[in-house]
Amino acid sequence: MQTTYPLKIQAIRSRGKQPRLYVTFPLAIAAAIGLKPGDRVQWELLDRSELHLVRIQSLPPTTQRRVRKKAGARPL
């Protein structure tokens, strides 16, 4: 398994808002630590060159999956 994943911090600039910075997680790292969409995390600043990501808790799904109906079974 690869041990380093260089990436660039992305800036999103929306009109009338302050720029926001985004960090993306490579899928291999997310899978290795079990990170899933909806997980709550926070950063701890160890020093100016090192951050520590801490998982707060995993959120349960907020919506149920819809059951897909057959195309021919549409009510009129």
C-alpha positions as CSV (number, residue, x, y, z in Angstrom):
1,M,0.0,0.0,0.0
2,Q,1.2,3.5,-0.9
3,T,2.2,5.5,2.2
4,T,2.1,9.1,0.9
5,Y,-0.6,10.8,-1.1
6,P,0.5,14.3,-2.1
7,L,-2.4,16.7,-2.8
8,K,-3.2,20.4,-3.3
9,I,-5.5,22.4,-1.1
10,Q,-8.4,23.7,-3.2
11,A,-10.0,27.1,-2.8
12,I,-13.6,27.6,-3.7
13,R,-14.5,31.3,-4.3
14,S,-18.2,32.0,-4.4
15,R,-19.5,35.5,-5.3
16,G,-20.1,37.5,-2.2
17,K,-18.6,34.9,0.2
18,Q,-15.2,34.4,1.8
19,P,-13.0,31.8,0.0
20,R,-13.3,28.3,1.5
21,L,-10.4,25.8,1.5
22,Y,-11.1,22.1,0.8
23,V,-8.9,19.1,1.5
24,T,-9.8,15.9,-0.4
25,F,-9.0,12.4,1.0
26,P,-7.7,9.8,-1.4
27,L,-10.1,6.8,-1.5
28,A,-7.3,4.4,-0.4
29,I,-6.8,6.4,2.8
30,A,-10.5,6.8,3.5
31,A,-11.0,3.0,3.0
32,A,-8.0,2.2,5.2
33,I,-9.4,4.1,8.1
34,G,-13.1,3.4,7.4
35,L,-14.0,7.0,6.7
36,K,-17.5,7.3,5.2
37,P,-19.7,10.2,4.0
38,G,-21.5,11.7,7.0
39,D,-18.7,10.8,9.5
40,R,-18.0,13.7,11.8
41,V,-14.4,14.7,12.2
42,Q,-12.4,17.5,13.5
43,W,-8.8,18.8,13.1
44,E,-6.3,19.1,16.0
45,L,-3.4,21.5,15.4
46,L,-0.2,19.9,16.6
47,D,2.1,22.5,15.2
48,R,2.3,24.7,12.1
49,S,3.2,21.8,9.9
50,E,1.1,18.9,11.4
51,L,-2.6,18.4,11.8
52,H,-4.3,15.4,13.5
53,L,-7.7,14.3,12.2
54,V,-10.0,12.9,14.9
55,R,-13.3,11.1,14.2
56,I,-16.0,12.5,16.5
57,Q,-18.7,10.0,15.6
58,S,-20.4,8.4,12.7
59,L,-23.9,9.7,11.9
60,P,-26.7,7.3,11.2
61,P,-28.4,7.7,7.8
62,T,-30.9,10.5,7.9
63,T,-33.1,9.2,5.1
64,Q,-34.3,5.8,4.1
65,R,-33.6,4.4,0.6
66,R,-36.5,4.6,-1.7
67,V,-37.8,1.4,-3.2
68,R,-37.6,1.6,-7.0
69,K,-40.8,0.8,-8.7
70,K,-40.9,-1.1,-12.0
71,A,-41.2,1.2,-15.1
72,G,-44.4,-0.5,-16.2
73,A,-46.2,-0.3,-12.9
74,R,-46.8,3.5,-12.8
75,P,-50.1,4.6,-11.5
76,L,-52.0,7.0,-13.8
